[in-house]
Amino acid sequence: MRAHIMLGVMILDPCELNVAIAALTNHFYMTLSREDFICLSIFLRELSKSMIGTTVFEELCDKRA
């Protein structure tokens, strides 16, 4: 069974998701100023860390119940 991630109405396998992320990164790099690109990068990194942390804590709390 292949893993899929739902993105809007498109279902992407891991390889397609990697290509989409690379394309978005390239688009942002080419269209944003250096400062805006760095700011967006920091924001997305922090958002990602927060989302992962929320998932981990949710799983830990579910195991205690």
PQR file of N, CA, C, O and H, with PARSE charges and radii, in Angstrom:
ATOM      1  N   MET A   1       0.843  -1.172   0.000 -0.4000 1.5000
ATOM      2  CA  MET A   1       0.000   0.000   0.000 -0.0000 2.0000
ATOM      3  C   MET A   1       0.890   1.238   0.000  0.5500 1.7000
ATOM      4  O   MET A   1       1.849   1.308   0.768 -0.5500 1.4000
ATOM      5  N   ARG A   2       0.588   2.198  -0.839 -0.4000 1.5000
ATOM      6  CA  ARG A   2       1.362   3.432  -0.917 -0.0000 2.0000
ATOM      7  C   ARG A   2       0.767   4.484   0.012  0.5500 1.7000
ATOM      8  O   ARG A   2      -0.452   4.621   0.115 -0.5500 1.4000
ATOM      9  H   ARG A   2      -0.192   2.141  -1.462  0.4000 1.0000
ATOM     10  N   ALA A   3       1.639   5.218   0.682 -0.4000 1.5000
ATOM     11  CA  ALA A   3       1.177   6.300   1.548 -0.0000 2.0000
ATOM     12  C   ALA A   3       0.809   7.507   0.690  0.5500 1.7000
ATOM     13  O   ALA A   3       1.511   7.832  -0.268 -0.5500 1.4000
ATOM     14  H   ALA A   3       2.629   5.106   0.598  0.4000 1.0000
ATOM     15  N   HIS A   4      -0.262   8.150   1.026 -0.4000 1.5000
ATOM     16  CA  HIS A   4      -0.703   9.338   0.302 -0.0000 2.0000
ATOM     17  C   HIS A   4      -0.996  10.458   1.291  0.5500 1.7000
ATOM     18  O   HIS A   4      -1.375  10.214   2.436 -0.5500 1.4000
ATOM     19  H   HIS A   4      -0.832   7.886   1.804  0.4000 1.0000
ATOM     20  N   ILE A   5      -0.818  11.662   0.838 -0.4000 1.5000
ATOM     21  CA  ILE A   5      -1.139  12.844   1.628 -0.0000 2.0000
ATOM     22  C   ILE A   5      -2.132  13.672   0.834  0.5500 1.7000
ATOM     23  O   ILE A   5      -1.925  13.936  -0.350 -0.5500 1.4000
ATOM     24  H   ILE A   5      -0.510  11.861  -0.093  0.4000 1.0000
ATOM     25  N   MET A   6      -3.204  14.076   1.483 -0.4000 1.5000
ATOM     26  CA  MET A   6      -4.223  14.871   0.814 -0.0000 2.0000
ATOM     27  C   MET A   6      -3.797  16.334   0.822  0.5500 1.7000
ATOM     28  O   MET A   6      -3.501  16.889   1.880 -0.5500 1.4000
ATOM     29  H   MET A   6      -3.372  13.861   2.445  0.4000 1.0000
ATOM     30  N   LEU A   7      -3.765  16.948  -0.327 -0.4000 1.5000
ATOM     31  CA  LEU A   7      -3.399  18.355  -0.466 -0.0000 2.0000
ATOM     32  C   LEU A   7      -4.477  19.003  -1.319  0.5500 1.7000
ATOM     33  O   LEU A   7      -4.428  18.938  -2.547 -0.5500 1.4000
ATOM     34  H   LEU A   7      -4.005  16.497  -1.187  0.4000 1.0000
ATOM     35  N   GLY A   8      -5.442  19.621  -0.674 -0.4000 1.5000
ATOM     36  CA  GLY A   8      -6.582  20.153  -1.405 -0.0000 2.0000
ATOM     37  C   GLY A   8      -7.363  19.004  -2.011  0.5500 1.7000
ATOM     38  O   GLY A   8      -7.881  18.151  -1.290 -0.5500 1.4000
ATOM     39  H   GLY A   8      -5.482  19.673   0.324  0.4000 1.0000
ATOM     40  N   VAL A   9      -7.451  18.978  -3.345 -0.4000 1.5000
ATOM     41  CA  VAL A   9      -8.136  17.879  -4.009 -0.0000 2.0000
ATOM     42  C   VAL A   9      -7.150  16.921  -4.660  0.5500 1.7000
ATOM     43  O   VAL A   9      -7.556  15.933  -5.272 -0.5500 1.4000
ATOM     44  H   VAL A   9      -7.030  19.671  -3.931  0.4000 1.0000
ATOM     45  N   MET A  10      -5.866  17.205  -4.534 -0.4000 1.5000
ATOM     46  CA  MET A  10      -4.848  16.330  -5.124 -0.0000 2.0000
ATOM     47  C   MET A  10      -4.355  15.342  -4.077  0.5500 1.7000
ATOM     48  O   MET A  10      -4.177  15.700  -2.913 -0.5500 1.4000
ATOM     49  H   MET A  10      -5.537  18.007  -4.037  0.4000 1.0000
ATOM     50  N   ILE A  11      -4.136  14.110  -4.487 -0.4000 1.5000
ATOM     51  CA  ILE A  11      -3.533  13.114  -3.607 -0.0000 2.0000
ATOM     52  C   ILE A  11      -2.125  12.861  -4.134  0.5500 1.7000
ATOM     53  O   ILE A  11      -1.936  12.453  -5.280 -0.5500 1.4000
ATOM     54  H   ILE A  11      -4.280  13.819  -5.433  0.4000 1.0000
ATOM     55  N   LEU A  12      -1.141  13.113  -3.271 -0.4000 1.5000
ATOM     56  CA  LEU A  12       0.255  13.010  -3.676 -0.0000 2.0000
ATOM     57  C   LEU A  12       0.932  11.851  -2.963  0.5500 1.7000
ATOM     58  O   LEU A  12       0.735  11.647  -1.765 -0.5500 1.4000
ATOM     59  H   LEU A  12      -1.295  13.445  -2.340  0.4000 1.0000
ATOM     60  N   ASP A  13       1.729  11.095  -3.705 -0.4000 1.5000
ATOM     61  CA  ASP A  13       2.558  10.101  -3.030 -0.0000 2.0000
ATOM     62  C   ASP A  13       3.809  10.835  -2.527  0.5500 1.7000
ATOM     63  O   ASP A  13       4.011  11.992  -2.896 -0.5500 1.4000
ATOM     64  H   ASP A  13       1.889  11.260  -4.678  0.4000 1.0000
ATOM     65  N   PRO A  14       4.646  10.211  -1.708 -0.5600 1.5000
ATOM     66  CA  PRO A  14       5.794  10.909  -1.128  0.2800 2.0000
ATOM     67  C   PRO A  14       6.732  11.537  -2.164  0.5500 1.7000
ATOM     68  O   PRO A  14       7.268  12.617  -1.919 -0.5500 1.4000
ATOM     69  N   CYS A  15       6.940  10.895  -3.299 -0.4000 1.5000
ATOM     70  CA  CYS A  15       7.821  11.438  -4.332 -0.0000 2.0000
ATOM     71  C   CYS A  15       7.211  12.708  -4.942  0.5500 1.7000
ATOM     72  O   CYS A  15       7.911  13.700  -5.146 -0.5500 1.4000
ATOM     73  H   CYS A  15       6.504  10.016  -3.498  0.4000 1.0000
ATOM     74  N   GLU A  16       5.920  12.672  -5.227 -0.4000 1.5000
ATOM     75  CA  GLU A  16       5.244  13.838  -5.785 -0.0000 2.0000
ATOM     76  C   GLU A  16       5.225  14.992  -4.781  0.5500 1.7000
ATOM     77  O   GLU A  16       5.364  16.155  -5.161 -0.5500 1.4000
ATOM     78  H   GLU A  16       5.351  11.866  -5.062  0.4000 1.0000
ATOM     79  N   LEU A  17       5.055  14.669  -3.514 -0.4000 1.5000
ATOM     80  CA  LEU A  17       5.072  15.693  -2.477 -0.0000 2.0000
ATOM     81  C   LEU A  17       6.443  16.365  -2.414  0.5500 1.7000
ATOM     82  O   LEU A  17       6.529  17.584  -2.268 -0.5500 1.4000
ATOM     83  H   LEU A  17       4.942  13.725  -3.205  0.4000 1.0000
ATOM     84  N   ASN A  18       7.504  15.584  -2.521 -0.4000 1.5000
ATOM     85  CA  ASN A  18       8.863  16.116  -2.524 -0.0000 2.0000
ATOM     86  C   ASN A  18       9.070  17.071  -3.700  0.5500 1.7000
ATOM     87  O   ASN A  18       9.668  18.135  -3.537 -0.5500 1.4000
ATOM     88  H   ASN A  18       7.435  14.593  -2.639  0.4000 1.0000
ATOM     89  N   VAL A  19       8.586  16.699  -4.871 -0.4000 1.5000
ATOM     90  CA  VAL A  19       8.699  17.553  -6.063 -0.0000 2.0000
ATOM     91  C   VAL A  19       7.915  18.848  -5.863  0.5500 1.7000
ATOM     92  O   VAL A  19       8.396  19.922  -6.223 -0.5500 1.4000
ATOM     93  H   VAL A  19       8.101  15.835  -5.004  0.4000 1.0000
ATOM     94  N   ALA A  20       6.713  18.757  -5.291 -0.4000 1.5000
ATOM     95  CA  ALA A  20       5.895  19.942  -5.058 -0.0000 2.0000
ATOM     96  C   ALA A  20       6.578  20.900  -4.082  0.5500 1.7000
ATOM     97  O   ALA A  20       6.569  22.113  -4.290 -0.5500 1.4000
ATOM     98  H   ALA A  20       6.322  17.884  -4.999  0.4000 1.0000
ATOM     99  N   ILE A  21       7.170  20.354  -3.017 -0.4000 1.5000
ATOM    100  CA  ILE A  21       7.877  21.185  -2.043 -0.0000 2.0000
ATOM    101  C   ILE A  21       9.084  21.861  -2.691  0.5500 1.7000
ATOM    102  O   ILE A  21       9.334  23.043  -2.456 -0.5500 1.4000
ATOM    103  H   ILE A  21       7.178  19.368  -2.848  0.4000 1.0000
ATOM    104  N   ALA A  22       9.826  21.122  -3.498 -0.4000 1.5000
ATOM    105  CA  ALA A  22      10.982  21.704  -4.194 -0.0000 2.0000
ATOM    106  C   ALA A  22      10.542  22.811  -5.147  0.5500 1.7000
ATOM    107  O   ALA A  22      11.203  23.845  -5.243 -0.5500 1.4000
ATOM    108  H   ALA A  22       9.623  20.161  -3.689  0.4000 1.0000
ATOM    109  N   ALA A  23       9.438  22.604  -5.847 -0.4000 1.5000
ATOM    110  CA  ALA A  23       8.934  23.615  -6.786 -0.0000 2.0000
ATOM    111  C   ALA A  23       8.486  24.871  -6.040  0.5500 1.7000
ATOM    112  O   ALA A  23       8.780  25.985  -6.472 -0.5500 1.4000
ATOM    113  H   ALA A  23       8.901  21.764  -5.770  0.4000 1.0000
ATOM    114  N   LEU A  24       7.776  24.698  -4.924 -0.4000 1.5000
ATOM    115  CA  LEU A  24       7.355  25.856  -4.130 -0.0000 2.0000
ATOM    116  C   LEU A  24       8.553  26.615  -3.574  0.5500 1.7000
ATOM    117  O   LEU A  24       8.580  27.845  -3.586 -0.5500 1.4000
ATOM    118  H   LEU A  24       7.537  23.793  -4.573  0.4000 1.0000
ATOM    119  N   THR A  25       9.537  25.875  -3.089 -0.4000 1.5000
ATOM    120  CA  THR A  25      10.748  26.509  -2.566 -0.0000 2.0000
ATOM    121  C   THR A  25      11.429  27.335  -3.648  0.5500 1.7000
ATOM    122  O   THR A  25      11.828  28.473  -3.403 -0.5500 1.4000
ATOM    123  H   THR A  25       9.516  24.876  -3.079  0.4000 1.0000
ATOM    124  N   ASN A  26      11.564  26.770  -4.840 -0.4000 1.5000
ATOM    125  CA  ASN A  26      12.188  27.483  -5.949 -0.0000 2.0000
ATOM    126  C   ASN A  26      11.371  28.722  -6.321  0.5500 1.7000
ATOM    127  O   ASN A  26      11.933  29.789  -6.570 -0.5500 1.4000
ATOM    128  H   ASN A  26      11.241  25.845  -5.039  0.4000 1.0000
ATOM    129  N   HIS A  27      10.057  28.578  -6.358 -0.4000 1.5000
ATOM    130  CA  HIS A  27       9.195  29.720  -6.684 -0.0000 2.0000
ATOM    131  C   HIS A  27       9.390  30.848  -5.670  0.5500 1.7000
ATOM    132  O   HIS A  27       9.581  32.003  -6.050 -0.5500 1.4000
ATOM    133  H   HIS A  27       9.601  27.711  -6.155  0.4000 1.0000
ATOM    134  N   PHE A  28       9.341  30.509  -4.380 -0.4000 1.5000
ATOM    135  CA  PHE A  28       9.525  31.527  -3.350 -0.0000 2.0000
ATOM    136  C   PHE A  28      10.907  32.165  -3.436  0.5500 1.7000
ATOM    137  O   PHE A  28      11.047  33.377  -3.272 -0.5500 1.4000
ATOM    138  H   PHE A  28       9.186  29.570  -4.071  0.4000 1.0000
ATOM    139  N   TYR A  29      11.925  31.349  -3.693 -0.4000 1.5000
ATOM    140  CA  TYR A  29      13.294  31.865  -3.788 -0.0000 2.0000
ATOM    141  C   TYR A  29      13.431  32.851  -4.948  0.5500 1.7000
ATOM    142  O   TYR A  29      14.133  33.856  -4.836 -0.5500 1.4000
ATOM    143  H   TYR A  29      11.812  30.364  -3.826  0.4000 1.0000
ATOM    144  N   MET A  30      12.766  32.561  -6.047 -0.4000 1.5000
ATOM    145  CA  MET A  30      12.889  33.408  -7.238 -0.0000 2.0000
ATOM    146  C   MET A  30      12.011  34.666  -7.166  0.5500 1.7000
ATOM    147  O   MET A  30      12.321  35.660  -7.823 -0.5500 1.4000
ATOM    148  H   MET A  30      12.196  31.745  -6.138  0.4000 1.0000
ATOM    149  N   THR A  31      10.932  34.645  -6.387 -0.4000 1.5000
ATOM    150  CA  THR A  31      10.007  35.772  -6.395 -0.0000 2.0000
ATOM    151  C   THR A  31      10.098  36.670  -5.163  0.5500 1.7000
ATOM    152  O   THR A  31       9.706  37.834  -5.232 -0.5500 1.4000
ATOM    153  H   THR A  31      10.681  33.838  -5.854  0.4000 1.0000
ATOM    154  N   LEU A  32      10.599  36.165  -4.052 -0.4000 1.5000
ATOM    155  CA  LEU A  32      10.687  36.968  -2.836 -0.0000 2.0000
ATOM    156  C   LEU A  32      12.063  37.606  -2.701  0.5500 1.7000
ATOM    157  O   LEU A  32      13.043  37.126  -3.272 -0.5500 1.4000
ATOM    158  H   LEU A  32      10.917  35.219  -3.996  0.4000 1.0000
ATOM    159  N   SER A  33      12.123  38.683  -1.948 -0.4000 1.5000
ATOM    160  CA  SER A  33      13.433  39.254  -1.622 -0.0000 2.0000
ATOM    161  C   SER A  33      14.155  38.289  -0.685  0.5500 1.7000
ATOM    162  O   SER A  33      13.534  37.411  -0.085 -0.5500 1.4000
ATOM    163  H   SER A  33      11.327  39.074  -1.485  0.4000 1.0000
ATOM    164  N   ARG A  34      15.445  38.456  -0.568 -0.4000 1.5000
ATOM    165  CA  ARG A  34      16.228  37.586   0.316 -0.0000 2.0000
ATOM    166  C   ARG A  34      15.686  37.639   1.748  0.5500 1.7000
ATOM    167  O   ARG A  34      15.546  36.608   2.405 -0.5500 1.4000
ATOM    168  H   ARG A  34      15.949  39.169  -1.055  0.4000 1.0000
ATOM    169  N   GLU A  35      15.386  38.839   2.216 -0.4000 1.5000
ATOM    170  CA  GLU A  35      14.886  39.006   3.583 -0.0000 2.0000
ATOM    171  C   GLU A  35      13.523  38.335   3.766  0.5500 1.7000
ATOM    172  O   GLU A  35      13.286  37.678   4.780 -0.5500 1.4000
ATOM    173  H   GLU A  35      15.500  39.677   1.682  0.4000 1.0000
ATOM    174  N   ASP A  36      12.629  38.499   2.790 -0.4000 1.5000
ATOM    175  CA  ASP A  36      11.315  37.862   2.879 -0.0000 2.0000
ATOM    176  C   ASP A  36      11.416  36.341   2.805  0.5500 1.7000
ATOM    177  O   ASP A  36      10.684  35.630   3.493 -0.5500 1.4000
ATOM    178  H   ASP A  36      12.822  39.033   1.967  0.4000 1.0000
ATOM    179  N   PHE A  37      12.328  35.848   1.967 -0.4000 1.5000
ATOM    180  CA  PHE A  37      12.520  34.397   1.856 -0.0000 2.0000
ATOM    181  C   PHE A  37      13.009  33.825   3.183  0.5500 1.7000
ATOM    182  O   PHE A  37      12.523  32.785   3.628 -0.5500 1.4000
ATOM    183  H   PHE A  37      12.922  36.426   1.408  0.4000 1.0000
ATOM    184  N   ILE A  38      13.959  34.494   3.809 -0.4000 1.5000
ATOM    185  CA  ILE A  38      14.477  34.033   5.102 -0.0000 2.0000
ATOM    186  C   ILE A  38      13.384  34.097   6.162  0.5500 1.7000
ATOM    187  O   ILE A  38      13.239  33.173   6.962 -0.5500 1.4000
ATOM    188  H   ILE A  38      14.353  35.338   3.447  0.4000 1.0000
ATOM    189  N   CYS A  39      12.614  35.185   6.170 -0.4000 1.5000
ATOM    190  CA  CYS A  39      11.521  35.324   7.132 -0.0000 2.0000
ATOM    191  C   CYS A  39      10.485  34.212   6.953  0.5500 1.7000
ATOM    192  O   CYS A  39      10.044  33.616   7.935 -0.5500 1.4000
ATOM    193  H   CYS A  39      12.732  35.936   5.520  0.4000 1.0000
ATOM    194  N   LEU A  40      10.101  33.932   5.724 -0.4000 1.5000
ATOM    195  CA  LEU A  40       9.157  32.853   5.442 -0.0000 2.0000
ATOM    196  C   LEU A  40       9.729  31.508   5.876  0.5500 1.7000
ATOM    197  O   LEU A  40       9.012  30.676   6.431 -0.5500 1.4000
ATOM    198  H   LEU A  40      10.459  34.416   4.926  0.4000 1.0000
ATOM    199  N   SER A  41      11.005  31.296   5.628 -0.4000 1.5000
ATOM    200  CA  SER A  41      11.659  30.043   6.027 -0.0000 2.0000
ATOM    201  C   SER A  41      11.606  29.851   7.530  0.5500 1.7000
ATOM    202  O   SER A  41      11.298  28.761   8.013 -0.5500 1.4000
ATOM    203  H   SER A  41      11.588  31.972   5.177  0.4000 1.0000
ATOM    204  N   ILE A  42      11.905  30.902   8.267 -0.4000 1.5000
ATOM    205  CA  ILE A  42      11.874  30.824   9.737 -0.0000 2.0000
ATOM    206  C   ILE A  42      10.456  30.563  10.219  0.5500 1.7000
ATOM    207  O   ILE A  42      10.237  29.724  11.093 -0.5500 1.4000
ATOM    208  H   ILE A  42      12.155  31.788   7.875  0.4000 1.0000
ATOM    209  N   PHE A  43       9.494  31.279   9.653 -0.4000 1.5000
ATOM    210  CA  PHE A  43       8.097  31.095  10.047 -0.0000 2.0000
ATOM    211  C   PHE A  43       7.644  29.651   9.811  0.5500 1.7000
ATOM    212  O   PHE A  43       7.038  29.039  10.691 -0.5500 1.4000
ATOM    213  H   PHE A  43       9.672  31.961   8.943  0.4000 1.0000
ATOM    214  N   LEU A  44       7.938  29.106   8.617 -0.4000 1.5000
ATOM    215  CA  LEU A  44       7.505  27.739   8.299 -0.0000 2.0000
ATOM    216  C   LEU A  44       8.215  26.705   9.162  0.5500 1.7000
ATOM    217  O   LEU A  44       7.620  25.692   9.530 -0.5500 1.4000
ATOM    218  H   LEU A  44       8.429  29.604   7.903  0.4000 1.0000
ATOM    219  N   ARG A  45       9.487  26.951   9.490 -0.4000 1.5000
ATOM    220  CA  ARG A  45      10.208  26.026  10.370 -0.0000 2.0000
ATOM    221  C   ARG A  45       9.574  26.009  11.751  0.5500 1.7000
ATOM    222  O   ARG A  45       9.382  24.941  12.333 -0.5500 1.4000
ATOM    223  H   ARG A  45       9.971  27.774   9.191  0.4000 1.0000
ATOM    224  N   GLU A  46       9.246  27.184  12.281 -0.4000 1.5000
ATOM    225  CA  GLU A  46       8.618  27.256  13.599 -0.0000 2.0000
ATOM    226  C   GLU A  46       7.226  26.635  13.585  0.5500 1.7000
ATOM    227  O   GLU A  46       6.841  25.951  14.534 -0.5500 1.4000
ATOM    228  H   GLU A  46       9.402  28.051  11.809  0.4000 1.0000
ATOM    229  N   LEU A  47       6.478  26.865  12.526 -0.4000 1.5000
ATOM    230  CA  LEU A  47       5.156  26.256  12.398 -0.0000 2.0000
ATOM    231  C   LEU A  47       5.273  24.738  12.375  0.5500 1.7000
ATOM    232  O   LEU A  47       4.497  24.042  13.029 -0.5500 1.4000
ATOM    233  H   LEU A  47       6.790  27.420  11.755  0.4000 1.0000
ATOM    234  N   SER A  48       6.231  24.231  11.631 -0.4000 1.5000
ATOM    235  CA  SER A  48       6.445  22.793  11.541 -0.0000 2.0000
ATOM    236  C   SER A  48       6.787  22.199  12.906  0.5500 1.7000
ATOM    237  O   SER A  48       6.250  21.159  13.288 -0.5500 1.4000
ATOM    238  H   SER A  48       6.861  24.797  11.099  0.4000 1.0000
ATOM    239  N   LYS A  49       7.681  22.863  13.638 -0.4000 1.5000
ATOM    240  CA  LYS A  49       8.052  22.370  14.966 -0.0000 2.0000
ATOM    241  C   LYS A  49       6.848  22.347  15.892  0.5500 1.7000
ATOM    242  O   LYS A  49       6.674  21.406  16.666 -0.5500 1.4000
ATOM    243  H   LYS A  49       8.117  23.707  13.327  0.4000 1.0000
ATOM    244  N   SER A  50       6.018  23.379  15.817 -0.4000 1.5000
ATOM    245  CA  SER A  50       4.832  23.448  16.657 -0.0000 2.0000
ATOM    246  C   SER A  50       3.837  22.342  16.302  0.5500 1.7000
ATOM    247  O   SER A  50       3.237  21.736  17.189 -0.5500 1.4000
ATOM    248  H   SER A  50       6.159  24.143  15.188  0.4000 1.0000
ATOM    249  N   MET A  51       3.663  22.082  15.009 -0.4000 1.5000
ATOM    250  CA  MET A  51       2.732  21.039  14.577 -0.0000 2.0000
ATOM    251  C   MET A  51       3.218  19.661  15.016  0.5500 1.7000
ATOM    252  O   MET A  51       2.421  18.838  15.466 -0.5500 1.4000
ATOM    253  H   MET A  51       4.150  22.575  14.288  0.4000 1.0000
ATOM    254  N   ILE A  52       4.508  19.405  14.889 -0.4000 1.5000
ATOM    255  CA  ILE A  52       5.060  18.119  15.317 -0.0000 2.0000
ATOM    256  C   ILE A  52       4.925  17.965  16.829  0.5500 1.7000
ATOM    257  O   ILE A  52       4.539  16.906  17.325 -0.5500 1.4000
ATOM    258  H   ILE A  52       5.156  20.074  14.524  0.4000 1.0000
ATOM    259  N   GLY A  53       5.250  19.039  17.557 -0.4000 1.5000
ATOM    260  CA  GLY A  53       5.123  19.000  19.013 -0.0000 2.0000
ATOM    261  C   GLY A  53       3.702  18.724  19.464  0.5500 1.7000
ATOM    262  O   GLY A  53       3.486  17.952  20.398 -0.5500 1.4000
ATOM    263  H   GLY A  53       5.563  19.899  17.154  0.4000 1.0000
ATOM    264  N   THR A  54       2.737  19.342  18.815 -0.4000 1.5000
ATOM    265  CA  THR A  54       1.332  19.132  19.158 -0.0000 2.0000
ATOM    266  C   THR A  54       0.949  17.669  18.950  0.5500 1.7000
ATOM    267  O   THR A  54       0.256  17.078  19.779 -0.5500 1.4000
ATOM    268  H   THR A  54       2.913  19.969  18.056  0.4000 1.0000
ATOM    269  N   THR A  55       1.397  17.094  17.850 -0.4000 1.5000
ATOM    270  CA  THR A  55       1.088  15.694  17.550 -0.0000 2.0000
ATOM    271  C   THR A  55       1.720  14.760  18.576  0.5500 1.7000
ATOM    272  O   THR A  55       1.077  13.820  19.043 -0.5500 1.4000
ATOM    273  H   THR A  55       1.959  17.574  17.177  0.4000 1.0000
ATOM    274  N   VAL A  56       2.969  15.016  18.925 -0.4000 1.5000
ATOM    275  CA  VAL A  56       3.661  14.168  19.898 -0.0000 2.0000
ATOM    276  C   VAL A  56       2.982  14.231  21.246  0.5500 1.7000
ATOM    277  O   VAL A  56       2.739  13.193  21.862 -0.5500 1.4000
ATOM    278  H   VAL A  56       3.491  15.780  18.546  0.4000 1.0000
ATOM    279  N   PHE A  57       2.667  15.437  21.727 -0.4000 1.5000
ATOM    280  CA  PHE A  57       2.021  15.575  23.027 -0.0000 2.0000
ATOM    281  C   PHE A  57       0.627  14.967  23.023  0.5500 1.7000
ATOM    282  O   PHE A  57       0.200  14.403  24.031 -0.5500 1.4000
ATOM    283  H   PHE A  57       2.865  16.281  21.227  0.4000 1.0000
ATOM    284  N   GLU A  58      -0.083  15.071  21.920 -0.4000 1.5000
ATOM    285  CA  GLU A  58      -1.408  14.468  21.822 -0.0000 2.0000
ATOM    286  C   GLU A  58      -1.300  12.949  21.957  0.5500 1.7000
ATOM    287  O   GLU A  58      -2.106  12.328  22.651 -0.5500 1.4000
ATOM    288  H   GLU A  58       0.263  15.530  21.102  0.4000 1.0000
ATOM    289  N   GLU A  59      -0.307  12.351  21.295 -0.4000 1.5000
ATOM    290  CA  GLU A  59      -0.117  10.906  21.394 -0.0000 2.0000
ATOM    291  C   GLU A  59       0.273  10.495  22.798  0.5500 1.7000
ATOM    292  O   GLU A  59      -0.188   9.463  23.287 -0.5500 1.4000
ATOM    293  H   GLU A  59       0.347  12.855  20.732  0.4000 1.0000
ATOM    294  N   LEU A  60       1.131  11.294  23.472 -0.4000 1.5000
ATOM    295  CA  LEU A  60       1.515  10.979  24.852 -0.0000 2.0000
ATOM    296  C   LEU A  60       0.326  11.056  25.787  0.5500 1.7000
ATOM    297  O   LEU A  60       0.159  10.202  26.657 -0.5500 1.4000
ATOM    298  H   LEU A  60       1.506  12.132  23.075  0.4000 1.0000
ATOM    299  N   CYS A  61      -0.489  12.063  25.614 -0.4000 1.5000
ATOM    300  CA  CYS A  61      -1.675  12.228  26.468 -0.0000 2.0000
ATOM    301  C   CYS A  61      -2.688  11.108  26.226  0.5500 1.7000
ATOM    302  O   CYS A  61      -3.330  10.641  27.167 -0.5500 1.4000
ATOM    303  H   CYS A  61      -0.353  12.757  24.907  0.4000 1.0000
ATOM    304  N   ASP A  62      -2.835  10.675  24.975 -0.4000 1.5000
ATOM    305  CA  ASP A  62      -3.764   9.591  24.657 -0.0000 2.0000
ATOM    306  C   ASP A  62      -3.317   8.278  25.301  0.5500 1.7000
ATOM    307  O   ASP A  62      -4.160   7.472  25.695 -0.5500 1.4000
ATOM    308  H   ASP A  62      -2.314  11.054  24.211  0.4000 1.0000
ATOM    309  N   LYS A  63      -2.009   8.052  25.414 -0.4000 1.5000
ATOM    310  CA  LYS A  63      -1.492   6.814  26.006 -0.0000 2.0000
ATOM    311  C   LYS A  63      -1.746   6.782  27.510  0.5500 1.7000
ATOM    312  O   LYS A  63      -1.908   5.703  28.080 -0.5500 1.4000
ATOM    313  H   LYS A  63      -1.325   8.708  25.094  0.4000 1.0000
ATOM    314  N   ARG A  64      -1.784   7.935  28.158 -0.4000 1.5000
ATOM    315  CA  ARG A  64      -2.015   7.989  29.599 -0.0000 2.0000
ATOM    316  C   ARG A  64      -3.463   7.691  29.956  0.5500 1.7000
ATOM    317  O   ARG A  64      -3.740   7.166  31.034 -0.5500 1.4000
ATOM    318  H   ARG A  64      -1.652   8.812  27.695  0.4000 1.0000
ATOM    319  N   ALA A  65      -4.378   8.018  29.072 -0.4000 1.5000
ATOM    320  CA  ALA A  65      -5.809   7.846  29.368 -0.0000 2.0000
ATOM    321  C   ALA A  65      -6.230   6.409  29.288  0.5500 1.7000
ATOM    322  O   ALA A  65      -7.400   6.096  29.509 -0.5500 1.4000
ATOM    323  H   ALA A  65      -4.154   8.444  28.196  0.4000 1.0000
TER
END
